[in-house]
Amino acid sequence: ALHYRDSATEMEALAAELEARRGGSVLTLQADLAEFDRIPELVARTVGRYGRLDALVNNASTFTPTPLGTATPAQWDALFTSNARAPFFLAQA
């Protein structure tokens, strides 16, 4: 199961490459991890397809170079959501 937020073209290419090696093995899941309700849905769809979930690799992240002293609360929230909150709640789900 592979998650993506915005990079549909890149995900389609990766899924096609993986499917060519092992047909029927890929589940792609589009979601913005800032939308909290999508997190348990991703896990449920994965378990629904494969019957279990053996491992979780949290590699979604956000990075915006911001000089110290200039970050806004909105930037902090976006950074924290993708880099800390989403991985925590994915693991919990």
matplotlib code that plots the C-alpha trace (Angstrom):
import matplotlib.pyplot as plt

x = [0.0, 1.5, 0.2, 0.5, -0.9, -0.4, 2.0, -0.5, 1.7, 4.7, 2.6, 1.0, 4.5, 5.7, 2.6, 2.9, 6.6, 5.7, 2.7, 4.9, 7.1, 4.2, 0.7, -2.1, 0.3, -0.1, -2.8, -2.4, -4.0, -4.4, -4.9, -3.9, -2.6, -3.6, -7.2, -7.3, -10.2, -8.3, -5.6, -7.7, -9.2, -5.8, -5.1, -8.6, -8.3, -4.9, -6.1, -9.2, -7.1, -4.4, -5.9, -3.2, -0.6, 2.9, 4.9, 4.5, 7.1, 6.5, 8.2, 5.8, 7.2, 7.0, 10.0, 9.9, 13.2, 12.3, 14.9, 14.6, 12.3, 10.2, 8.0, 4.3, 1.9, 0.4, 3.9, 4.5, 1.1, 1.8, 5.2, 4.1, 1.1, 3.0, 6.2, 4.9, 1.1, 0.3, 3.1, 2.0, -1.7, -0.8, 1.2, -1.7, -4.2]
y = [0.0, 3.3, 6.7, 10.0, 13.5, 15.5, 13.6, 11.4, 11.2, 10.0, 7.5, 6.2, 5.6, 3.8, 1.7, 0.7, -0.3, -2.4, -4.0, -5.0, -6.9, -8.4, -8.0, -7.2, -6.2, -2.4, -0.4, 3.4, 5.7, 9.4, 11.5, 14.7, 13.6, 16.9, 15.6, 13.6, 11.3, 10.1, 8.5, 5.5, 5.2, 4.5, 1.8, 0.3, 0.2, -1.5, -4.1, -4.6, -5.3, -7.4, -8.7, -7.3, -4.5, -5.8, -2.6, 1.2, 3.5, 7.1, 9.0, 11.9, 15.2, 18.9, 21.2, 25.0, 26.8, 29.5, 31.7, 31.5, 34.2, 34.4, 31.2, 31.7, 29.6, 28.3, 27.2, 25.5, 23.7, 22.4, 21.2, 19.6, 17.9, 16.1, 15.4, 14.5, 14.3, 12.2, 9.6, 9.2, 8.7, 6.4, 4.2, 4.3, 3.3]
z = [0.0, -1.1, 0.1, -1.8, -1.3, -4.5, -6.8, -8.7, -11.9, -10.0, -8.0, -11.1, -12.6, -9.5, -9.2, -12.8, -12.3, -9.2, -10.8, -13.8, -11.4, -9.3, -10.7, -8.2, -5.5, -5.3, -3.5, -4.0, -1.4, -2.0, 1.2, 2.8, 6.2, 7.7, 7.4, 10.6, 9.5, 6.5, 8.7, 10.1, 6.6, 5.1, 7.6, 7.2, 3.4, 3.6, 6.0, 3.9, 0.8, 2.3, 5.5, 7.7, 8.0, 8.9, 8.7, 8.4, 6.9, 7.7, 4.9, 4.2, 5.4, 5.0, 5.0, 4.4, 5.0, 7.4, 9.2, 13.0, 14.2, 11.1, 11.3, 11.5, 13.5, 10.2, 9.1, 12.4, 12.2, 8.7, 9.7, 12.9, 11.3, 8.6, 10.5, 13.9, 14.3, 11.2, 11.8, 15.4, 14.6, 11.7, 14.0, 16.6, 13.9]

ax = plt.figure().add_subplot(projection="3d")
ax.plot(x, y, z, "-o")
ax.set_aspect("equal")
plt.show()
